Amino acid sequence: MGYLVGVTVLWAFSFSLIGVYLAGQVDSYFAVMLRIALAALVFLPVLRPSLLRGRQRLALMALGAVQLGVMYIFFYQSFELLSVPEVLLFTVLTPLYIALLDDALFRRFTPFHLLTAALAVLGAAVIRFKGLTDDYWVGFLVVQGANICFALGQVGYRRLSASLPDELPRLSVFGWFYLGALAVALPAFLVLGDASALPTTGVQWGVLAWLGLVASGVGYFLWNLGAVRVDAGALAIMNNALVPAGLLVNLVIWNRDADLLRLALGGGIIVASLVLNDWWQRRTPATA
C-alpha cells in the first residue's frame, strides 16, 4: 500500500502539469512518445532479457502497450477537450471498468454495472450543465478510453505477475513494459504527430523530463508493484484516491476560479455511482 500512496502523491501533480504547461502548446503525440522513451531509458540499463521466456516478454510488452501507450494517447488528447478538474473527475470510473473486465474474464454479465455507469454519465452532465458541447462529450469518451486501458493493464499485470516466480526481480524485467508502450507511441507520433508543435521553452522540456523519468519511469513501476501486493478492493480505492489528490493540487495552485459547486455536485453523483457499485459488489457474494 505504501507504493500506491507514494505514487498517488507523485501523480497528483502530473494532471496539472500536463494541463497547464503542455496541453494545446506541445504536440500530444510527441509528449507521449518522449515521456515513454525517457521512462524506458530508466530501465534499459538493468533489463535482463534472459529472465523471461518469449511469451512472457510479449505479454509484458502488450500490457505496456495498452496500459501506458494507448492509455497515454487517449489521456493527452482529453486535455485538448476538457479542463483538468473534468479530466480528473472522469478518471474516477476506472474501478467500474476493473469490475466489468473481471466479469468478462469470468464470462459473467452484471446489468447493475450499466446503472452505475449511467449515473456517472449524469454526474458528468451536471458538471457542465449549461455548456454541454460535442467536444465535451467526446472528451468524456476519450477519458473513458484511457480509463479502460489503465484498468485492463492493471488487471492483466496482476494476472501475469501471479504466474511469475516470487523471486524474479521485477526491476530487471520491467523494461519490456516500456518497450511495448514505445512500440505504440513512436509510430503514433510519426504518423499522427505535428513536428511543428514541439516544446519551445525550458519549462516545457523540464516538465516532460519530470513526467518521463519520474512520474512514468518510477511511478508506473512502483504502482504495478503495489497493485500485486494488495487486494482488488484496496487497488480500487487507491485508483480513486488519485482524484481528490489531483483536484486539491489543481484547484489550490492553478485553477482557483473553478465552479466548485457544480464540480462538487457532479463529482458527488459520480462518486455515488461508485459507492453504489461497491455496495452491489459486496452484497452479491452474500446473496449468491
Salt bridges, closest charged atoms under 4 A:
GLU86 OE2 - ARG128 NE 2.59
ASP102 OD2 - ARG108 NH2 2.75
ASP103 OD1 - ARG108 NE 3.33
ASP103 OD2 - HIS113 ND1 3.29
ASP259 OD2 - ARG262 NH1 3.93
ASP278 OD2 - ARG282 NE 2.84
